[in-house]
Amino acid sequence: MDRDESVERMKKQLDEWNARIDEWEQRMNEAQTNMKSRYKEQLDSLRHQREEAMNKFKQVQGSSEAAWNDMSKGFEEAWKHLAEGFENAWSEFGAKHQKGGPKDKS
């Protein structure tokens, strides 16, 4: 995959993660009091990881083809970390709490 294709793929994934964070925030606002702090912890973690991925994305987006290979490795690492964070957050509450999460079959 060349740099332009990767940038487009990364942008789409970041957009999806942003939408999921927005959904998570809405669920936190609607949650019972005892669950709100757990939602907030997960949101804070996801936002931090998203910022790391977005910073790498901006670097990759502005890179030359020559710098692409070096930069893409750092981005892929941040990307993997963020994806793991999302999976951990979704599994923390399970499908019964998170319609639309990876375990949701509806």
Steps between C-alpha positions, in 0.01 A plus 500: 500500500648838407500812717186655349298181540619464857416861581146450369460175697630670815267796456198270469601307811555819700156622394349170618683522833384860546141388446543218750645739758202732448264204548690393812468851642125502437466163675700633794265796529201264503658243734411440859710696746703199610606429139590855399844498659590178316381646171699817566819304569461310174419820308806677636720210397346479153534874444867490597564209265305672224716811538814289464362339184388836359847648557657208314236535226590866449867408475430226247262721304767768463787263431679442174500159337864464611408549867186289476649165610660639816196702601245231424659267756446752781147562387422130479623460858276782625220362285531153653503651849182697430324200348588295808367781720169498317473122524581510872247777559225319310571170674512674841125551482411213269239486228212534745620852585633598158269460206714564194817365661703222340307229685160637394324273251184711452 
